[in-house]
């Protein structure tokens, strides 16, 4: 079966599409990536998305229109990719664009509720492309006590598990998240969680100070010096000390966090501020690995340092040479080698889109695809909702 996966990350920089051939082998999906593409959001659309994320006030009419507009843009992206690759999808898995994610129950109108919202009308995609669409993957995990994230560990375990060594699969999108897979791991031994900001703070700081959407290749940060006192202060943030499972989004590391970050940096050189934001991502990843994977704070996995040999990077942050260098330097004392998802035939930019193609395939076959050990769910759940053509 040929499945298209669509992903829009918390950076809201655009749409990733992966076309994937998936078949069954002993009840487990076998995956072959046929091709992938990335499409930037039009500037006005990205501005509207960022304004709606975690907003105190926004017009309901604008949210409704944005939902349908994104459905059209997603359909366009899949259609263009199909034409380029000369392949037609039989099923589509669309993550949608996250506007709000609150994995922990909070008081609301007299009752504690958790909530998540990914927008982008699947009915539009199904009608335009003439095939079923699986969307809205996260609520089913939330409904059974999970945090609805991360969901990509299902793919990570499928592709990267190894009988000899422990691997940490680290995605660096807007938010950074890891999946720790011990050697010879069983599903219940996998742990996964968000480590903190990925590109989100770097992008926001670069846009504010240099009027560029992101620091391409880490070139700006490469000419800066890390403001160590500032970095030490910020790494005291409560999120970095919470035990997994845990999730993060713009609610934790969005505009309010960035404003505070810039104030703390004071009159530091602009390049130093970007370098410090970059170091925040690298150090928070290392801190999470050292404390929750190797240090024994997570009891589900083999905590022996010697079992962890590789970290496999994916996401846009894997293309930031300065960030990768900082991460490699901070992980070297732990004996962990940096590798890239591309080495395993999985391009860094395609991984999450491919993951939602696989999740859609599992849902279509009525099989659960959350990983309770990663999300904290009470039980496995079949994810997503189906929109028929």
Secondary structure, DSSP 8 states (H G I E B T S, - for coil): -EEEEEEE-TT--EEEEEEEEEEEETTEEEEEEEEEEEEE--HHHHHHHHHHTT-S---HHHHHHHHHHHHHHHHHHHHHHHHHHT---SEEEEEEEEEEEEEEEEEETTEEEEEEEEES-HHHHHHHHTSEEEE--HHHHHHTT--S---THHHHHHHH--SSSEEEEEEESSEEEEEEE-TT--GGG-EEEEEEESSHHHHHHHHHHHS-SS-GGGHHHHTS---HHHHHHHTTSGGGGS-SS----HHHHSHHHHHHHHHHHTT--HHHHHHHHHHHHHHHHHHHIIIIIISSS-TTS---GGGEEEEEEESGGGG-HHHHHHHHHHHHTTT-EEEEGGGGT--GGGHHHHHHHHHHHHHHTT-----HHHH--SS-----EEE--
